[in-house]
Amino acid sequence: MPLPNVSAKCLSDITEYCKEHLKKGEAAETSFDMEFVKARDNESLKEMILGANYLNIKDLLDMLNQAVADRIKNKSVEYVR
């Protein structure tokens, strides 16, 4: 399945997220999610949003969008651009 704007590394990260959530279920949504997001820079989050959206992984997409919103909260317009 071609995803021209999503790298192999990003797809690997998305797979890691899915495997962790399959293995641990609801319990994975705590510390794993926080560490998963914290370990990635803004560009990686943007790329993962594209991949999660294309692959229709709603829980991951919601989490990533919230992470971006939290990162830009109270930031200047210049920073957000």
PDB file of N, CA, C and O in Angstrom:
ATOM      1  N   MET A   1       0.854  -1.158   0.000  1.00  0.00           N
ATOM      2  CA  MET A   1       0.000   0.000   0.000  1.00  0.00           C
ATOM      3  C   MET A   1       0.906   1.229   0.000  1.00  0.00           C
ATOM      4  O   MET A   1       1.653   1.426   0.958  1.00  0.00           O
ATOM      5  N   PRO A   2       0.866   2.044  -1.022  1.00  0.00           N
ATOM      6  CA  PRO A   2       1.753   3.203  -1.105  1.00  0.00           C
ATOM      7  C   PRO A   2       1.279   4.364  -0.219  1.00  0.00           C
ATOM      8  O   PRO A   2       0.123   4.784  -0.270  1.00  0.00           O
ATOM      9  N   LEU A   3       2.202   4.854   0.582  1.00  0.00           N
ATOM     10  CA  LEU A   3       1.964   6.042   1.409  1.00  0.00           C
ATOM     11  C   LEU A   3       3.126   6.993   1.150  1.00  0.00           C
ATOM     12  O   LEU A   3       4.110   6.966   1.889  1.00  0.00           O
ATOM     13  N   PRO A   4       3.037   7.832   0.120  1.00  0.00           N
ATOM     14  CA  PRO A   4       4.188   8.633  -0.301  1.00  0.00           C
ATOM     15  C   PRO A   4       4.688   9.638   0.739  1.00  0.00           C
ATOM     16  O   PRO A   4       5.865   9.997   0.708  1.00  0.00           O
ATOM     17  N   ASN A   5       3.853  10.094   1.640  1.00  0.00           N
ATOM     18  CA  ASN A   5       4.262  11.095   2.626  1.00  0.00           C
ATOM     19  C   ASN A   5       4.582  10.493   3.987  1.00  0.00           C
ATOM     20  O   ASN A   5       4.749  11.219   4.967  1.00  0.00           O
ATOM     21  N   VAL A   6       4.668   9.171   4.047  1.00  0.00           N
ATOM     22  CA  VAL A   6       4.911   8.492   5.318  1.00  0.00           C
ATOM     23  C   VAL A   6       6.108   7.553   5.148  1.00  0.00           C
ATOM     24  O   VAL A   6       6.103   6.674   4.287  1.00  0.00           O
ATOM     25  N   SER A   7       7.121   7.752   5.975  1.00  0.00           N
ATOM     26  CA  SER A   7       8.343   6.951   5.881  1.00  0.00           C
ATOM     27  C   SER A   7       8.147   5.555   6.478  1.00  0.00           C
ATOM     28  O   SER A   7       7.177   5.286   7.186  1.00  0.00           O
ATOM     29  N   ALA A   8       9.095   4.689   6.166  1.00  0.00           N
ATOM     30  CA  ALA A   8       9.078   3.340   6.735  1.00  0.00           C
ATOM     31  C   ALA A   8       9.211   3.400   8.253  1.00  0.00           C
ATOM     32  O   ALA A   8       8.583   2.613   8.961  1.00  0.00           O
ATOM     33  N   LYS A   9      10.019   4.324   8.755  1.00  0.00           N
ATOM     34  CA  LYS A   9      10.195   4.494  10.205  1.00  0.00           C
ATOM     35  C   LYS A   9       8.860   4.860  10.847  1.00  0.00           C
ATOM     36  O   LYS A   9       8.504   4.322  11.895  1.00  0.00           O
ATOM     37  N   CYS A  10       8.134   5.757  10.229  1.00  0.00           N
ATOM     38  CA  CYS A  10       6.835   6.174  10.761  1.00  0.00           C
ATOM     39  C   CYS A  10       5.860   4.994  10.770  1.00  0.00           C
ATOM     40  O   CYS A  10       5.145   4.790  11.751  1.00  0.00           O
ATOM     41  N   LEU A  11       5.830   4.232   9.701  1.00  0.00           N
ATOM     42  CA  LEU A  11       4.946   3.059   9.657  1.00  0.00           C
ATOM     43  C   LEU A  11       5.343   2.040  10.721  1.00  0.00           C
ATOM     44  O   LEU A  11       4.488   1.370  11.300  1.00  0.00           O
ATOM     45  N   SER A  12       6.633   1.929  10.969  1.00  0.00           N
ATOM     46  CA  SER A  12       7.108   1.044  12.030  1.00  0.00           C
ATOM     47  C   SER A  12       6.610   1.520  13.394  1.00  0.00           C
ATOM     48  O   SER A  12       6.207   0.712  14.230  1.00  0.00           O
ATOM     49  N   ASP A  13       6.640   2.839  13.613  1.00  0.00           N
ATOM     50  CA  ASP A  13       6.144   3.406  14.870  1.00  0.00           C
ATOM     51  C   ASP A  13       4.640   3.173  15.026  1.00  0.00           C
ATOM     52  O   ASP A  13       4.167   2.860  16.118  1.00  0.00           O
ATOM     53  N   ILE A  14       3.901   3.325  13.942  1.00  0.00           N
ATOM     54  CA  ILE A  14       2.456   3.092  13.975  1.00  0.00           C
ATOM     55  C   ILE A  14       2.181   1.621  14.303  1.00  0.00           C
ATOM     56  O   ILE A  14       1.282   1.310  15.084  1.00  0.00           O
ATOM     57  N   THR A  15       2.961   0.727  13.702  1.00  0.00           N
ATOM     58  CA  THR A  15       2.825  -0.703  13.986  1.00  0.00           C
ATOM     59  C   THR A  15       3.127  -0.994  15.450  1.00  0.00           C
ATOM     60  O   THR A  15       2.435  -1.789  16.086  1.00  0.00           O
ATOM     61  N   GLU A  16       4.169  -0.346  15.986  1.00  0.00           N
ATOM     62  CA  GLU A  16       4.520  -0.516  17.401  1.00  0.00           C
ATOM     63  C   GLU A  16       3.346  -0.108  18.293  1.00  0.00           C
ATOM     64  O   GLU A  16       3.013  -0.809  19.249  1.00  0.00           O
ATOM     65  N   TYR A  17       2.725   1.026  17.976  1.00  0.00           N
ATOM     66  CA  TYR A  17       1.571   1.503  18.744  1.00  0.00           C
ATOM     67  C   TYR A  17       0.445   0.465  18.701  1.00  0.00           C
ATOM     68  O   TYR A  17      -0.126   0.117  19.734  1.00  0.00           O
ATOM     69  N   CYS A  18       0.136  -0.018  17.517  1.00  0.00           N
ATOM     70  CA  CYS A  18      -0.965  -0.982  17.366  1.00  0.00           C
ATOM     71  C   CYS A  18      -0.682  -2.280  18.112  1.00  0.00           C
ATOM     72  O   CYS A  18      -1.567  -2.822  18.774  1.00  0.00           O
ATOM     73  N   LYS A  19       0.541  -2.777  18.010  1.00  0.00           N
ATOM     74  CA  LYS A  19       0.899  -4.016  18.712  1.00  0.00           C
ATOM     75  C   LYS A  19       0.776  -3.845  20.219  1.00  0.00           C
ATOM     76  O   LYS A  19       0.259  -4.723  20.910  1.00  0.00           O
ATOM     77  N   GLU A  20       1.251  -2.720  20.721  1.00  0.00           N
ATOM     78  CA  GLU A  20       1.188  -2.467  22.164  1.00  0.00           C
ATOM     79  C   GLU A  20      -0.261  -2.415  22.640  1.00  0.00           C
ATOM     80  O   GLU A  20      -0.595  -2.954  23.695  1.00  0.00           O
ATOM     81  N   HIS A  21      -1.117  -1.763  21.857  1.00  0.00           N
ATOM     82  CA  HIS A  21      -2.520  -1.650  22.252  1.00  0.00           C
ATOM     83  C   HIS A  21      -3.268  -2.973  22.108  1.00  0.00           C
ATOM     84  O   HIS A  21      -4.200  -3.239  22.868  1.00  0.00           O
ATOM     85  N   LEU A  22      -2.878  -3.795  21.159  1.00  0.00           N
ATOM     86  CA  LEU A  22      -3.484  -5.128  21.057  1.00  0.00           C
ATOM     87  C   LEU A  22      -3.071  -5.995  22.233  1.00  0.00           C
ATOM     88  O   LEU A  22      -3.873  -6.759  22.771  1.00  0.00           O
ATOM     89  N   LYS A  23      -1.808  -5.866  22.627  1.00  0.00           N
ATOM     90  CA  LYS A  23      -1.272  -6.693  23.705  1.00  0.00           C
ATOM     91  C   LYS A  23      -1.836  -6.284  25.060  1.00  0.00           C
ATOM     92  O   LYS A  23      -2.214  -7.140  25.859  1.00  0.00           O
ATOM     93  N   LYS A  24      -1.896  -4.975  25.324  1.00  0.00           N
ATOM     94  CA  LYS A  24      -2.276  -4.504  26.653  1.00  0.00           C
ATOM     95  C   LYS A  24      -3.690  -3.953  26.739  1.00  0.00           C
ATOM     96  O   LYS A  24      -4.202  -3.748  27.839  1.00  0.00           O
ATOM     97  N   GLY A  25      -4.327  -3.710  25.615  1.00  0.00           N
ATOM     98  CA  GLY A  25      -5.688  -3.178  25.628  1.00  0.00           C
ATOM     99  C   GLY A  25      -5.754  -1.806  26.258  1.00  0.00           C
ATOM    100  O   GLY A  25      -4.889  -0.964  26.015  1.00  0.00           O
ATOM    101  N   GLU A  26      -6.770  -1.575  27.062  1.00  0.00           N
ATOM    102  CA  GLU A  26      -6.988  -0.273  27.695  1.00  0.00           C
ATOM    103  C   GLU A  26      -5.829   0.139  28.594  1.00  0.00           C
ATOM    104  O   GLU A  26      -5.558   1.330  28.745  1.00  0.00           O
ATOM    105  N   ALA A  27      -5.150  -0.817  29.185  1.00  0.00           N
ATOM    106  CA  ALA A  27      -4.042  -0.507  30.094  1.00  0.00           C
ATOM    107  C   ALA A  27      -2.891   0.190  29.373  1.00  0.00           C
ATOM    108  O   ALA A  27      -2.107   0.896  30.007  1.00  0.00           O
ATOM    109  N   ALA A  28      -2.777   0.004  28.070  1.00  0.00           N
ATOM    110  CA  ALA A  28      -1.691   0.622  27.307  1.00  0.00           C
ATOM    111  C   ALA A  28      -1.879   2.121  27.157  1.00  0.00           C
ATOM    112  O   ALA A  28      -0.936   2.839  26.826  1.00  0.00           O
ATOM    113  N   GLU A  29      -3.093   2.594  27.399  1.00  0.00           N
ATOM    114  CA  GLU A  29      -3.391   3.999  27.157  1.00  0.00           C
ATOM    115  C   GLU A  29      -2.889   4.934  28.244  1.00  0.00           C
ATOM    116  O   GLU A  29      -3.335   6.080  28.310  1.00  0.00           O
ATOM    117  N   THR A  30      -2.007   4.502  29.070  1.00  0.00           N
ATOM    118  CA  THR A  30      -1.511   5.362  30.134  1.00  0.00           C
ATOM    119  C   THR A  30      -0.071   5.754  29.854  1.00  0.00           C
ATOM    120  O   THR A  30       0.189   6.633  29.032  1.00  0.00           O
ATOM    121  N   SER A  31       0.844   5.118  30.519  1.00  0.00           N
ATOM    122  CA  SER A  31       2.247   5.509  30.405  1.00  0.00           C
ATOM    123  C   SER A  31       2.806   5.263  29.003  1.00  0.00           C
ATOM    124  O   SER A  31       3.617   6.054  28.522  1.00  0.00           O
ATOM    125  N   PHE A  32       2.393   4.191  28.346  1.00  0.00           N
ATOM    126  CA  PHE A  32       2.908   3.929  27.000  1.00  0.00           C
ATOM    127  C   PHE A  32       2.577   5.081  26.064  1.00  0.00           C
ATOM    128  O   PHE A  32       3.451   5.555  25.338  1.00  0.00           O
ATOM    129  N   ASP A  33       1.323   5.541  26.069  1.00  0.00           N
ATOM    130  CA  ASP A  33       0.920   6.628  25.178  1.00  0.00           C
ATOM    131  C   ASP A  33       1.712   7.898  25.452  1.00  0.00           C
ATOM    132  O   ASP A  33       2.156   8.568  24.519  1.00  0.00           O
ATOM    133  N   MET A  34       1.892   8.232  26.724  1.00  0.00           N
ATOM    134  CA  MET A  34       2.632   9.451  27.065  1.00  0.00           C
ATOM    135  C   MET A  34       4.078   9.359  26.579  1.00  0.00           C
ATOM    136  O   MET A  34       4.605  10.314  26.009  1.00  0.00           O
ATOM    137  N   GLU A  35       4.712   8.221  26.803  1.00  0.00           N
ATOM    138  CA  GLU A  35       6.101   8.040  26.358  1.00  0.00           C
ATOM    139  C   GLU A  35       6.190   7.976  24.835  1.00  0.00           C
ATOM    140  O   GLU A  35       7.144   8.479  24.241  1.00  0.00           O
ATOM    141  N   PHE A  36       5.201   7.362  24.212  1.00  0.00           N
ATOM    142  CA  PHE A  36       5.168   7.241  22.761  1.00  0.00           C
ATOM    143  C   PHE A  36       5.164   8.624  22.112  1.00  0.00           C
ATOM    144  O   PHE A  36       5.891   8.862  21.147  1.00  0.00           O
ATOM    145  N   VAL A  37       4.356   9.522  22.636  1.00  0.00           N
ATOM    146  CA  VAL A  37       4.257  10.875  22.087  1.00  0.00           C
ATOM    147  C   VAL A  37       5.487  11.699  22.459  1.00  0.00           C
ATOM    148  O   VAL A  37       6.030  12.421  21.623  1.00  0.00           O
ATOM    149  N   LYS A  38       5.920  11.593  23.698  1.00  0.00           N
ATOM    150  CA  LYS A  38       7.046  12.397  24.177  1.00  0.00           C
ATOM    151  C   LYS A  38       8.325  12.107  23.391  1.00  0.00           C
ATOM    152  O   LYS A  38       9.161  12.994  23.218  1.00  0.00           O
ATOM    153  N   ALA A  39       8.478  10.884  22.922  1.00  0.00           N
ATOM    154  CA  ALA A  39       9.697  10.470  22.224  1.00  0.00           C
ATOM    155  C   ALA A  39       9.774  10.987  20.789  1.00  0.00           C
ATOM    156  O   ALA A  39      10.781  10.772  20.115  1.00  0.00           O
ATOM    157  N   ARG A  40       8.740  11.656  20.313  1.00  0.00           N
ATOM    158  CA  ARG A  40       8.710  12.096  18.922  1.00  0.00           C
ATOM    159  C   ARG A  40       8.693  13.615  18.803  1.00  0.00           C
ATOM    160  O   ARG A  40       8.086  14.312  19.616  1.00  0.00           O
ATOM    161  N   ASP A  41       9.377  14.114  17.768  1.00  0.00           N
ATOM    162  CA  ASP A  41       9.377  15.553  17.519  1.00  0.00           C
ATOM    163  C   ASP A  41       8.127  15.938  16.724  1.00  0.00           C
ATOM    164  O   ASP A  41       7.340  15.079  16.327  1.00  0.00           O
ATOM    165  N   ASN A  42       7.963  17.236  16.502  1.00  0.00           N
ATOM    166  CA  ASN A  42       6.756  17.726  15.833  1.00  0.00           C
ATOM    167  C   ASN A  42       6.614  17.189  14.410  1.00  0.00           C
ATOM    168  O   ASN A  42       5.508  16.863  13.979  1.00  0.00           O
ATOM    169  N   GLU A  43       7.725  17.094  13.677  1.00  0.00           N
ATOM    170  CA  GLU A  43       7.658  16.568  12.310  1.00  0.00           C
ATOM    171  C   GLU A  43       7.218  15.107  12.305  1.00  0.00           C
ATOM    172  O   GLU A  43       6.428  14.690  11.458  1.00  0.00           O
ATOM    173  N   SER A  44       7.727  14.347  13.243  1.00  0.00           N
ATOM    174  CA  SER A  44       7.334  12.933  13.338  1.00  0.00           C
ATOM    175  C   SER A  44       5.853  12.802  13.661  1.00  0.00           C
ATOM    176  O   SER A  44       5.161  11.951  13.102  1.00  0.00           O
ATOM    177  N   LEU A  45       5.371  13.651  14.568  1.00  0.00           N
ATOM    178  CA  LEU A  45       3.941  13.615  14.904  1.00  0.00           C
ATOM    179  C   LEU A  45       3.094  13.939  13.684  1.00  0.00           C
ATOM    180  O   LEU A  45       2.074  13.295  13.437  1.00  0.00           O
ATOM    181  N   LYS A  46       3.523  14.947  12.916  1.00  0.00           N
ATOM    182  CA  LYS A  46       2.774  15.327  11.715  1.00  0.00           C
ATOM    183  C   LYS A  46       2.711  14.163  10.727  1.00  0.00           C
ATOM    184  O   LYS A  46       1.657  13.869  10.163  1.00  0.00           O
ATOM    185  N   GLU A  47       3.841  13.512  10.528  1.00  0.00           N
ATOM    186  CA  GLU A  47       3.891  12.380   9.607  1.00  0.00           C
ATOM    187  C   GLU A  47       3.030  11.220  10.114  1.00  0.00           C
ATOM    188  O   GLU A  47       2.358  10.546   9.334  1.00  0.00           O
ATOM    189  N   MET A  48       3.060  10.999  11.416  1.00  0.00           N
ATOM    190  CA  MET A  48       2.244   9.921  11.991  1.00  0.00           C
ATOM    191  C   MET A  48       0.755  10.230  11.880  1.00  0.00           C
ATOM    192  O   MET A  48      -0.053   9.320  11.694  1.00  0.00           O
ATOM    193  N   ILE A  49       0.388  11.500  11.991  1.00  0.00           N
ATOM    194  CA  ILE A  49      -1.015  11.891  11.807  1.00  0.00           C
ATOM    195  C   ILE A  49      -1.466  11.529  10.395  1.00  0.00           C
ATOM    196  O   ILE A  49      -2.561  11.001  10.204  1.00  0.00           O
ATOM    197  N   LEU A  50      -0.618  11.812   9.406  1.00  0.00           N
ATOM    198  CA  LEU A  50      -0.959  11.454   8.026  1.00  0.00           C
ATOM    199  C   LEU A  50      -1.162   9.944   7.888  1.00  0.00           C
ATOM    200  O   LEU A  50      -2.131   9.491   7.279  1.00  0.00           O
ATOM    201  N   GLY A  51      -0.243   9.179   8.457  1.00  0.00           N
ATOM    202  CA  GLY A  51      -0.342   7.722   8.371  1.00  0.00           C
ATOM    203  C   GLY A  51      -1.550   7.171   9.107  1.00  0.00           C
ATOM    204  O   GLY A  51      -2.265   6.317   8.582  1.00  0.00           O
ATOM    205  N   ALA A  52      -1.779   7.657  10.325  1.00  0.00           N
ATOM    206  CA  ALA A  52      -2.921   7.176  11.120  1.00  0.00           C
ATOM    207  C   ALA A  52      -4.240   7.528  10.443  1.00  0.00           C
ATOM    208  O   ALA A  52      -5.191   6.747  10.482  1.00  0.00           O
ATOM    209  N   ASN A  53      -4.296   8.698   9.825  1.00  0.00           N
ATOM    210  CA  ASN A  53      -5.505   9.109   9.121  1.00  0.00           C
ATOM    211  C   ASN A  53      -5.742   8.197   7.913  1.00  0.00           C
ATOM    212  O   ASN A  53      -6.851   7.701   7.714  1.00  0.00           O
ATOM    213  N   TYR A  54      -4.708   7.981   7.116  1.00  0.00           N
ATOM    214  CA  TYR A  54      -4.847   7.142   5.930  1.00  0.00           C
ATOM    215  C   TYR A  54      -5.228   5.709   6.298  1.00  0.00           C
ATOM    216  O   TYR A  54      -6.036   5.076   5.619  1.00  0.00           O
ATOM    217  N   LEU A  55      -4.635   5.211   7.379  1.00  0.00           N
ATOM    218  CA  LEU A  55      -4.906   3.837   7.815  1.00  0.00           C
ATOM    219  C   LEU A  55      -6.156   3.727   8.680  1.00  0.00           C
ATOM    220  O   LEU A  55      -6.546   2.630   9.082  1.00  0.00           O
ATOM    221  N   ASN A  56      -6.781   4.866   8.963  1.00  0.00           N
ATOM    222  CA  ASN A  56      -8.026   4.930   9.731  1.00  0.00           C
ATOM    223  C   ASN A  56      -7.876   4.307  11.126  1.00  0.00           C
ATOM    224  O   ASN A  56      -8.692   3.489  11.549  1.00  0.00           O
ATOM    225  N   ILE A  57      -6.809   4.717  11.825  1.00  0.00           N
ATOM    226  CA  ILE A  57      -6.574   4.262  13.197  1.00  0.00           C
ATOM    227  C   ILE A  57      -7.011   5.405  14.109  1.00  0.00           C
ATOM    228  O   ILE A  57      -6.199   6.238  14.511  1.00  0.00           O
ATOM    229  N   LYS A  58      -8.300   5.433  14.428  1.00  0.00           N
ATOM    230  CA  LYS A  58      -8.919   6.566  15.107  1.00  0.00           C
ATOM    231  C   LYS A  58      -8.294   6.871  16.468  1.00  0.00           C
ATOM    232  O   LYS A  58      -8.046   8.036  16.779  1.00  0.00           O
ATOM    233  N   ASP A  59      -8.038   5.855  17.279  1.00  0.00           N
ATOM    234  CA  ASP A  59      -7.466   6.105  18.607  1.00  0.00           C
ATOM    235  C   ASP A  59      -6.101   6.769  18.511  1.00  0.00           C
ATOM    236  O   ASP A  59      -5.810   7.704  19.258  1.00  0.00           O
ATOM    237  N   LEU A  60      -5.270   6.297  17.604  1.00  0.00           N
ATOM    238  CA  LEU A  60      -3.946   6.895  17.417  1.00  0.00           C
ATOM    239  C   LEU A  60      -4.084   8.309  16.873  1.00  0.00           C
ATOM    240  O   LEU A  60      -3.397   9.220  17.335  1.00  0.00           O
ATOM    241  N   LEU A  61      -4.951   8.498  15.913  1.00  0.00           N
ATOM    242  CA  LEU A  61      -5.163   9.822  15.331  1.00  0.00           C
ATOM    243  C   LEU A  61      -5.629  10.815  16.388  1.00  0.00           C
ATOM    244  O   LEU A  61      -5.124  11.935  16.448  1.00  0.00           O
ATOM    245  N   ASP A  62      -6.579  10.421  17.214  1.00  0.00           N
ATOM    246  CA  ASP A  62      -7.060  11.298  18.288  1.00  0.00           C
ATOM    247  C   ASP A  62      -5.945  11.643  19.266  1.00  0.00           C
ATOM    248  O   ASP A  62      -5.806  12.797  19.673  1.00  0.00           O
ATOM    249  N   MET A  63      -5.152  10.646  19.644  1.00  0.00           N
ATOM    250  CA  MET A  63      -4.066  10.875  20.588  1.00  0.00           C
ATOM    251  C   MET A  63      -3.022  11.829  20.004  1.00  0.00           C
ATOM    252  O   MET A  63      -2.554  12.734  20.695  1.00  0.00           O
ATOM    253  N   LEU A  64      -2.659  11.631  18.740  1.00  0.00           N
ATOM    254  CA  LEU A  64      -1.655  12.483  18.107  1.00  0.00           C
ATOM    255  C   LEU A  64      -2.158  13.909  17.942  1.00  0.00           C
ATOM    256  O   LEU A  64      -1.413  14.862  18.175  1.00  0.00           O
ATOM    257  N   ASN A  65      -3.410  14.062  17.544  1.00  0.00           N
ATOM    258  CA  ASN A  65      -3.977  15.406  17.414  1.00  0.00           C
ATOM    259  C   ASN A  65      -4.002  16.123  18.755  1.00  0.00           C
ATOM    260  O   ASN A  65      -3.710  17.317  18.823  1.00  0.00           O
ATOM    261  N   GLN A  66      -4.347  15.409  19.820  1.00  0.00           N
ATOM    262  CA  GLN A  66      -4.343  16.008  21.153  1.00  0.00           C
ATOM    263  C   GLN A  66      -2.922  16.391  21.566  1.00  0.00           C
ATOM    264  O   GLN A  66      -2.715  17.435  22.186  1.00  0.00           O
ATOM    265  N   ALA A  67      -1.955  15.560  21.229  1.00  0.00           N
ATOM    266  CA  ALA A  67      -0.556  15.852  21.563  1.00  0.00           C
ATOM    267  C   ALA A  67      -0.081  17.123  20.867  1.00  0.00           C
ATOM    268  O   ALA A  67       0.599  17.949  21.475  1.00  0.00           O
ATOM    269  N   VAL A  68      -0.436  17.278  19.598  1.00  0.00           N
ATOM    270  CA  VAL A  68      -0.063  18.493  18.869  1.00  0.00           C
ATOM    271  C   VAL A  68      -0.761  19.700  19.482  1.00  0.00           C
ATOM    272  O   VAL A  68      -0.140  20.748  19.662  1.00  0.00           O
ATOM    273  N   ALA A  69      -2.039  19.565  19.801  1.00  0.00           N
ATOM    274  CA  ALA A  69      -2.779  20.670  20.428  1.00  0.00           C
ATOM    275  C   ALA A  69      -2.135  21.065  21.752  1.00  0.00           C
ATOM    276  O   ALA A  69      -2.013  22.253  22.051  1.00  0.00           O
ATOM    277  N   ASP A  70      -1.723  20.085  22.543  1.00  0.00           N
ATOM    278  CA  ASP A  70      -1.064  20.375  23.819  1.00  0.00           C
ATOM    279  C   ASP A  70       0.265  21.086  23.609  1.00  0.00           C
ATOM    280  O   ASP A  70       0.627  21.971  24.384  1.00  0.00           O
ATOM    281  N   ARG A  71       0.989  20.706  22.567  1.00  0.00           N
ATOM    282  CA  ARG A  71       2.295  21.321  22.302  1.00  0.00           C
ATOM    283  C   ARG A  71       2.184  22.763  21.826  1.00  0.00           C
ATOM    284  O   ARG A  71       3.067  23.572  22.113  1.00  0.00           O
ATOM    285  N   ILE A  72       1.123  23.101  21.107  1.00  0.00           N
ATOM    286  CA  ILE A  72       1.014  24.466  20.588  1.00  0.00           C
ATOM    287  C   ILE A  72       0.175  25.375  21.475  1.00  0.00           C
ATOM    288  O   ILE A  72       0.048  26.570  21.208  1.00  0.00           O
ATOM    289  N   LYS A  73      -0.392  24.811  22.520  1.00  0.00           N
ATOM    290  CA  LYS A  73      -1.207  25.604  23.439  1.00  0.00           C
ATOM    291  C   LYS A  73      -0.361  26.732  24.028  1.00  0.00           C
ATOM    292  O   LYS A  73       0.753  26.502  24.498  1.00  0.00           O
ATOM    293  N   ASN A  74      -0.893  27.936  24.000  1.00  0.00           N
ATOM    294  CA  ASN A  74      -0.248  29.140  24.534  1.00  0.00           C
ATOM    295  C   ASN A  74       1.048  29.507  23.822  1.00  0.00           C
ATOM    296  O   ASN A  74       1.869  30.228  24.388  1.00  0.00           O
ATOM    297  N   LYS A  75       1.252  29.036  22.609  1.00  0.00           N
ATOM    298  CA  LYS A  75       2.435  29.398  21.823  1.00  0.00           C
ATOM    299  C   LYS A  75       2.075  30.536  20.875  1.00  0.00           C
ATOM    300  O   LYS A  75       0.904  30.754  20.564  1.00  0.00           O
ATOM    301  N   SER A  76       3.078  31.245  20.429  1.00  0.00           N
ATOM    302  CA  SER A  76       2.859  32.359  19.507  1.00  0.00           C
ATOM    303  C   SER A  76       2.500  31.827  18.119  1.00  0.00           C
ATOM    304  O   SER A  76       2.733  30.661  17.800  1.00  0.00           O
ATOM    305  N   VAL A  77       1.931  32.709  17.312  1.00  0.00           N
ATOM    306  CA  VAL A  77       1.578  32.354  15.938  1.00  0.00           C
ATOM    307  C   VAL A  77       2.840  31.964  15.171  1.00  0.00           C
ATOM    308  O   VAL A  77       2.824  31.026  14.374  1.00  0.00           O
ATOM    309  N   GLU A  78       3.928  32.684  15.414  1.00  0.00           N
ATOM    310  CA  GLU A  78       5.185  32.390  14.733  1.00  0.00           C
ATOM    311  C   GLU A  78       5.675  30.979  15.066  1.00  0.00           C
ATOM    312  O   GLU A  78       6.161  30.265  14.189  1.00  0.00           O
ATOM    313  N   TYR A  79       5.547  30.585  16.319  1.00  0.00           N
ATOM    314  CA  TYR A  79       5.973  29.247  16.727  1.00  0.00           C
ATOM    315  C   TYR A  79       5.133  28.181  16.023  1.00  0.00           C
ATOM    316  O   TYR A  79       5.665  27.173  15.557  1.00  0.00           O
ATOM    317  N   VAL A  80       3.840  28.405  15.950  1.00  0.00           N
ATOM    318  CA  VAL A  80       2.928  27.422  15.359  1.00  0.00           C
ATOM    319  C   VAL A  80       3.203  27.259  13.867  1.00  0.00           C
ATOM    320  O   VAL A  80       3.101  26.152  13.338  1.00  0.00           O
ATOM    321  N   ARG A  81       3.547  28.337  13.192  1.00  0.00           N
ATOM    322  CA  ARG A  81       3.842  28.257  11.754  1.00  0.00           C
ATOM    323  C   ARG A  81       5.048  27.401  11.540  1.00  0.00           C
ATOM    324  O   ARG A  81       5.468  27.202  10.400  1.00  0.00           O
TER     325      ARG A  81
END
